[in-house]
C-alpha cells in the first residue's frame, strides 16, 4: 500500500461533473482511489513518479476511465487543491 496524502480543497470541472452524470458518488470513488495511491491507467514510469511525488511533495496525477471517457485527478504539489477534470480541460 502506498502512502496517503492530503487532497486539500477538492474541485471538479463542469466536464468532470457532466461525465459522472452529476453523480458525486462516482467522483468520490475516484478520489478515494487517487488518495490511496491507485493511480489508475498510467504507465509504470508515471506511477513511480507519483509514488515519489507523494514523498517529495510533487504534483500527483491519476487517470481513470469513467463512462467510457478519460478523467484526470490532479493534486497540486503543495496539497492545497485536488481537481477532477477531463484531459481536454487541462
N, C-alpha and C positions, 0 to 999 in steps of 0.2 A: 504494500500500500504506500502511496506517495504521501508526502507532507501536505497538509491542507494549508489554506491561506485565506486572508480576508478578501471579501469581494468589494467592500466599500459600498457606495451608492450604486444600486442596480438600475439600469436604464434599458429600454427596448425601443428600437426604431419602429416607425409605422409599418415598414415592410416585415419586420420580425413578428409584430403583433398580428398582422394580416395572415402571414404564413401559418401561424398557430391557430387560425380561425378564431382569434380573440379568446383563446383558452389559456389562462395563466398557469394552469396545472402542467401543461406541456412545456412551457418555458421554465417553470420551476424545476421540472425533472431534468432538463438540460443543464440548468445552473448547478444542481446537485452533482451531476456527473463532472462538470467542469471543476467545481470546488474540491472534489475528491481526487482529482488527478487523472480522470478518464478523459483524455484529450480528443477522443473521437477518431475521426478519419484523417489522421495526419501521418506523414512518413516517419520512420524511426528517428531520423535526424531532428525533425521538428519536435517530436515527443521528448527527445533528450534535451533540446533547447528549453522546452517548457519546464522540465524537471530542474534544470539548472536555474532557470528564472525564478522558480519558487524559492530557492535557497538564497539567491543573489539579488532579489528584488528587481527582476526584469519584467518586461511585458509578457503576458501569457495569452496565447491564442488557442482556442479549441474550435474544431469544425465538426459539424454533425449534419445528418440528413433528416429533415422534418417535412413530412407530406411531399416527399419526392424532390425537395429542393435543399440546397446547401444553406446552412445558417452558421454564422460565426459567433463566438463569445470571446470578447477581449477584456482582460483585466489589465489596467494600466500599471506601470512599474511601481508607482507609489501606493498602489492598492486603494486609491481614492474612488475609483469608478470601475464598474464592470458593465459592458454594453453588449446586448444581443442585437445582431444586425445581419442583413444579407450582404454577401460579398459586393454586390452592385452598389450598396450604400456606403461603402468604405471610402 
